[in-house]
Amino acid sequence: MSLNVINKTIALPDGRQITIETGKLAKQADGSVVVRMGNTVLLATVVSNKEANEGVDFLPMSVDYQEKFASSGKIPGGFLKREGRLSDHEILISRLVDRALRPLFPGDYHAETQVMISLISADGDDMPDALAALAASSALAVSDIPFEGPISEVRVARIEDKFVVNPRRSELEKADLDIIVAATEENIMMVEGEMLEVSEDTMLEALKVAHDAIKVHCKAQKELTVEVGKTEKRVYSHEVNDEALAAKVKADLYDKVYKVYNSQIKNKALRAESLKSIRDEYIDALPEDSEVNIDLLKKYYHDVEKEAARNVVLNEKVRMDGRAFDEIRPIWSEVNYLPMPHGSAVFTRGETQSLSTVTLGTKLDEQMIDSALTKGTNKFMLHYNFPGFSTGEARPNRGPGRREIGHGNLAYRAIKPMLPSESEFPYTIRIVSDILESNGSSSMATVCAGTLALMDAGVQIEAPVSGIAMGMISDPKTGKYAVLSDILGDEDHLGDMDFKVTGSEKGITACQMDIKVDGLSYEVLKEALEQAKKGRLHILGKMKETISEPRKELKPNAPRYFIIDIPKELIGAVIGPGGKIVQEIQKESGATVVIEEIEDKGRVTVFAPSQESMDSATSKIKAIVAQPEVGEEYDGVVKSVVPFGAFVEFMPGKEGLLHISEIKWERLENMDGVLEVGEDVRIKLIGIDPKSGKFRLSRKVLLPKPEKKSE
């Protein structure tokens, strides 16, 4: 069997190469490619049904990225020993690819589409997440599926003041900027990343570096499409349209809808009800024998809503809730709202509200990570919950979806750079943000509420962080555009950009951007970033009115910690045989004791719910690790009696010989009736054998020496 294998090679700025291969694997898919960089290999496939399902008026596309454990020579953990549902990390990569691809499918294409990307080989250093979208887009490029690409994604990091495209994992430890950028040959589509308080100009420079690299990727994919012979895409017809009905709906209802948006109704529910009543009254007024397709009518009415809302902004220079373009909604916040969590805060901006809590745990509460490429622990967690009641909906609560995981990860990235180091603050930290109301920017409310809750908990963060969501509405025909600060949910849905920026007073810590239109210039992006900075600083000012710095002390019910560094050779003494000693300490004191080996010493960290518990545990540990000193007196307990003396435990785990000659000044012929097992005895350490380390004890030196009898 002959194979028609086609390869394209892409050169990275540092000389490394990416190869795209098609025609060898998964040939029954509509499109499939293998992308390789070094020893990291991805298989991407795409399949799309020929027809859309009845009643579907959107693109039902799923993107799944999965890291096979075999790719790095590992066997999965757990009982089943096989890959299961996607991990949070895999879901986040899937979202990155989905957000880059989805806007570029034709608006009238509604066939069910599945994109699958599998990591099938990995060396652990060349990072596969930055190759996933390139692989997916290449699979589309060699298929007949309609797609207005190609696109690609790259990671850009700034390492020692130099921008590096697709850096190795080992290099990222030195980076102060780490972003993934998706773009077509002409336009940036998506940005996601984290930074260490960098400036807006630095971020723009990183975007330009990324886009230059992506242009090379897109050119290679276009050449691949020609070589495979897939320049002609499939013909489809997934929509039934009635141009006359569309024109009539616009003619009859546009002015009414325009008036609602221009009336500047601040309440989301009232505005939605006003718009719905216009549509319902229009439908109710139709003749009973009307043959108008109601579903089509509703679709065209939505188009009228979108056009009217956008034109009000561009023509009237006012937003649907009456705010100026750069105006932030009213803010109020409160800390210490809940009495028992270790930290809590409520942050409300307009009709968006987050109730966030902070819980401080021990090392035993760390999150275990066991994936194909990484194994370890995570000391900081942030979980975002979005219940139905936050938008006035009744829907089942089935756990966090991809959106919740994505929003939580953005807030996690925003706050993480500001946390104290483990040596300064050894607690495991968990933030939970429950969104109680939502009308846009709930992930940014999570950043603000989470920061406030950390300060309320007494976590000594380097600086408070706030976040803001920016939007844009534009008209390519007239060239008009408006950059909007702190966007509403409707402005996100109807607009052309959703650009979330978080940071401290010094600079940006995280960002997430999705652009839905072509041709967004760097000048507009720069304007959006500068406007975002003003809004971010305004929000920080409001937060500081509630709490200006972290509390000096932890809450009374938060666990306390104490760290004892001990000689490496004493780790076993604290643990005891089979963990017996440390378990007894924890049981008797109620504290949690964590023992680690760090370089050339042992570190014992004690977490305790009260001072009494702390004192009990630390005194026991100090007694174990205390070093016996020759000449010191100790209270001991007789452990065993032998013909030549007794063995006495004078410190926890420390026994010495009390020789028969050292018990009394008088000469003893034997040990009969002299000492009993369990008897308390005061002794003095009189020597340590330099070779064996054995302890020599004496009791008689503590007794009065009898006077010699006169002759």
Secondary structure as the mmCIF struct_conf table of DSSP 4:
data_model
#
loop_
_struct_conf.conf_type_id
_struct_conf.id
_struct_conf.beg_label_comp_id
_struct_conf.beg_label_asym_id
_struct_conf.beg_label_seq_id
_struct_conf.end_label_comp_id
_struct_conf.end_label_asym_id
_struct_conf.end_label_seq_id
STRN STRN1 ILE A 6 ALA A 11
TURN_TY1_P TURN_TY1_P1 PRO A 13 ASP A 14
BEND BEND1 GLY A 15 GLY A 15
STRN STRN2 GLN A 17 THR A 22
BEND BEND2 GLY A 23 LEU A 25
TURN_TY1_P TURN_TY1_P2 LYS A 27 GLN A 28
BEND BEND3 ALA A 29 ASP A 30
STRN STRN3 GLY A 31 MET A 37
TURN_TY1_P TURN_TY1_P3 GLY A 38 ASN A 39
STRN STRN4 THR A 40 SER A 48
BEND BEND4 LYS A 50 GLU A 51
HELX_LH_PP_P HELX_LH_PP_P1 ALA A 52 ASN A 53
TURN_TY1_P TURN_TY1_P4 GLU A 54 GLY A 55
BEND BEND5 PHE A 58 PHE A 58
STRN STRN5 MET A 61 GLU A 67
HELX_RH_3T_P HELX_RH_3T_P1 PHE A 69 SER A 72
TURN_TY1_P TURN_TY1_P5 GLY A 73 GLY A 73
TURN_TY1_P TURN_TY1_P6 GLY A 78 LEU A 80
BEND BEND6 ARG A 82 ARG A 82
BEND BEND7 ARG A 85 ARG A 85
HELX_LH_PP_P HELX_LH_PP_P2 LEU A 86 SER A 87
HELX_RH_AL_P HELX_RH_AL_P1 ASP A 88 LEU A 101
HELX_RH_3T_P HELX_RH_3T_P2 ARG A 102 LEU A 104
BEND BEND8 PHE A 105 PHE A 105
TURN_TY1_P TURN_TY1_P7 GLY A 107 ASP A 108
BEND BEND9 ALA A 111 ALA A 111
STRN STRN6 THR A 113 SER A 121
BEND BEND10 GLY A 124 ASP A 125
STRN STRN7 ASP A 126 ASP A 126
HELX_RH_3T_P HELX_RH_3T_P3 PRO A 128 LEU A 131
HELX_RH_AL_P HELX_RH_AL_P2 ALA A 132 ALA A 141
TURN_TY1_P TURN_TY1_P8 VAL A 142 VAL A 142
BEND BEND11 SER A 143 ILE A 145
BEND BEND12 GLU A 148 GLU A 148
STRN STRN8 SER A 152 ILE A 159
TURN_TY1_P TURN_TY1_P9 GLU A 160 ASP A 161
STRN STRN9 LYS A 162 VAL A 165
BEND BEND13 ASN A 166 ASN A 166
STRN STRN10 ARG A 168 ARG A 168
HELX_RH_3T_P HELX_RH_3T_P4 ARG A 169 LYS A 174
STRN STRN11 ALA A 175 ALA A 183
BEND BEND14 GLU A 185 GLU A 186
STRN STRN12 ILE A 188 VAL A 198
HELX_RH_AL_P HELX_RH_AL_P3 GLU A 200 VAL A 228
TURN_TY1_P TURN_TY1_P10 GLY A 229 GLY A 229
BEND BEND15 GLU A 232 GLU A 232
HELX_LH_PP_P HELX_LH_PP_P3 LYS A 233 VAL A 235
HELX_RH_AL_P HELX_RH_AL_P4 GLU A 243 ASN A 262
TURN_TY1_P TURN_TY1_P11 SER A 263 GLN A 264
HELX_RH_AL_P HELX_RH_AL_P5 LYS A 268 ASP A 284
TURN_TY1_P TURN_TY1_P12 ALA A 285 ALA A 285
BEND BEND16 LEU A 286 LEU A 286
TURN_TY1_P TURN_TY1_P13 GLU A 288 ASP A 289
HELX_RH_AL_P HELX_RH_AL_P6 ILE A 294 GLU A 316
BEND BEND17 LYS A 317 LYS A 317
TURN_TY1_P TURN_TY1_P14 MET A 320 ASP A 321
BEND BEND18 GLY A 322 GLY A 322
TURN_TY1_P TURN_TY1_P15 PHE A 325 ASP A 326
HELX_LH_PP_P HELX_LH_PP_P4 GLU A 327 PRO A 330
STRN STRN13 ILE A 331 VAL A 335
BEND BEND19 ASN A 336 ASN A 336
BEND BEND20 LEU A 338 HIS A 342
STRN STRN14 GLY A 343 ARG A 349
TURN_TY1_P TURN_TY1_P16 GLY A 350 GLU A 351
STRN STRN15 THR A 352 GLY A 361
HELX_RH_3T_P HELX_RH_3T_P5 LYS A 363 ASP A 365
HELX_LH_PP_P HELX_LH_PP_P5 GLU A 366 GLU A 366
STRN STRN16 GLN A 367 ASP A 370
BEND BEND21 ALA A 372 LEU A 373
STRN STRN17 LYS A 375 ASN A 378
BEND BEND22 LYS A 379 LYS A 379
STRN STRN18 PHE A 380 ASN A 385
HELX_RH_3T_P HELX_RH_3T_P6 GLY A 388 THR A 391
TURN_TY1_P TURN_TY1_P17 GLY A 392 GLY A 392
BEND BEND23 GLY A 399 GLY A 399
HELX_RH_AL_P HELX_RH_AL_P7 ARG A 402 ILE A 415
HELX_RH_3T_P HELX_RH_3T_P7 LYS A 416 MET A 418
BEND BEND24 LEU A 419 LEU A 419
HELX_LH_PP_P HELX_LH_PP_P6 PRO A 420 SER A 421
TURN_TY1_P TURN_TY1_P18 GLU A 422 GLU A 424
STRN STRN19 THR A 428 GLU A 437
BEND BEND25 ASN A 439 GLY A 440
HELX_RH_AL_P HELX_RH_AL_P8 SER A 442 ALA A 457
TURN_TY1_P TURN_TY1_P19 GLY A 458 GLY A 458
BEND BEND26 GLU A 462 ALA A 463
STRN STRN20 SER A 466 ASP A 475
TURN_TY1_P TURN_TY1_P20 PRO A 476 GLY A 479
STRN STRN21 LYS A 480 SER A 485
BEND BEND27 ASP A 486 ASP A 486
HELX_RH_AL_P HELX_RH_AL_P9 GLY A 489 LEU A 494
BEND BEND28 GLY A 495 ASP A 496
STRN STRN22 MET A 497 GLY A 503
BEND BEND29 GLU A 505 LYS A 506
STRN STRN23 ILE A 508 ILE A 515
BEND BEND30 VAL A 517 ASP A 518
HELX_RH_AL_P HELX_RH_AL_P10 TYR A 522 THR A 546
BEND BEND31 SER A 548 GLU A 549
BEND BEND32 LYS A 552 GLU A 553
TURN_TY1_P TURN_TY1_P21 PRO A 556 ASN A 557
BEND BEND33 ALA A 558 ALA A 558
HELX_LH_PP_P HELX_LH_PP_P7 PRO A 559 PRO A 559
STRN STRN24 ARG A 560 PRO A 567
HELX_RH_3T_P HELX_RH_3T_P8 LYS A 568 LEU A 570
HELX_RH_AL_P HELX_RH_AL_P11 ILE A 571 ILE A 575
HELX_RH_3T_P HELX_RH_3T_P9 PRO A 577 GLY A 579
HELX_RH_AL_P HELX_RH_AL_P12 LYS A 580 SER A 589
STRN STRN25 THR A 592 ILE A 598
TURN_TY1_P TURN_TY1_P22 GLU A 599 ASP A 600
STRN STRN26 LYS A 601 ALA A 608
BEND BEND34 PRO A 609 SER A 610
HELX_RH_AL_P HELX_RH_AL_P13 GLN A 611 VAL A 625
HELX_LH_PP_P HELX_LH_PP_P8 ALA A 626 PRO A 628
TURN_TY1_P TURN_TY1_P23 VAL A 630 GLY A 631
STRN STRN27 GLU A 633 VAL A 642
TURN_TY1_P TURN_TY1_P24 PRO A 643 PHE A 644
STRN STRN28 GLY A 645 MET A 651
TURN_TY1_P TURN_TY1_P25 PRO A 652 GLY A 653
STRN STRN29 LYS A 654 HIS A 659
HELX_RH_3T_P HELX_RH_3T_P10 ILE A 660 GLU A 662
TURN_TY1_P TURN_TY1_P26 ILE A 663 ILE A 663
BEND BEND35 TRP A 665 GLU A 666
BEND BEND36 GLU A 669 GLU A 669
TURN_TY1_P TURN_TY1_P27 ASP A 672 VAL A 674
TURN_TY1_P TURN_TY1_P28 VAL A 677 GLY A 678
STRN STRN30 ASP A 680 ILE A 688
TURN_TY1_P TURN_TY1_P29 PRO A 690 SER A 692
STRN STRN31 PHE A 695 SER A 698
BEND BEND37 ARG A 699 ARG A 699
HELX_RH_3T_P HELX_RH_3T_P11 LYS A 700 LEU A 702
BEND BEND38 LEU A 703 LEU A 703
HELX_LH_PP_P HELX_LH_PP_P9 PRO A 704 SER A 710
#
